[in-house]
């Protein structure tokens, strides 16, 4: 039984070294998987931001187009109102030279003000979408950079250090085992020990 204890100690040291190396490698692999998952999530967020930016571009264009149509419609309505007023004035026998015709200028001015207000409101709405699109574009760039920086290169130096440390301990124990083994001889041919003292 006494001879088995040093051998068991050597075996346990070797097993501990192997477990340490496997643990270090497992830790490196887990960190690489976490970095890969972070990169995938960042790429997804970048794609979502790009889609949102494109949506904002479309909404910006739509706001400008709707504004242009509404502006044209308002000018058309103003022209119809002026036409109805002219017809009413003509029906009253107005010769279109006096102050009675001031209403026509007032209607034209009010219609133009409404048309320009519609244009300005459409431009403000479009600008809001443009700003949101820029924000989404910046988010996409940031997430793309995060994805690029989330890459992880496993560093197996920890596993190598664990292996070297364990090998050193194992070699030291093996040397002591050899020196204390019964029947081992020193350089002078005389035994070095009477048994194992581990």
Buried (B, 14 or more C-beta within 10 A) or exposed (E): EEEEEBEEBBEEBBEBBEEBBEEBBEEBEEBBEEBEEBBEBBBEBBEBBBEBBEBBBEBBEBBBEBBEEBBEEBBEEBEEBBEEBBEEBEEEEEEEEEEEBEBBEEBBEEBEEBBEEBBEBBBEBBEBBBEBBEBBBEBBEBBBEBBEEBEBEBEEEBBEEBBEEBBEBBEEBBEBBEEBBEEEEEEEEEEBBEEBEB
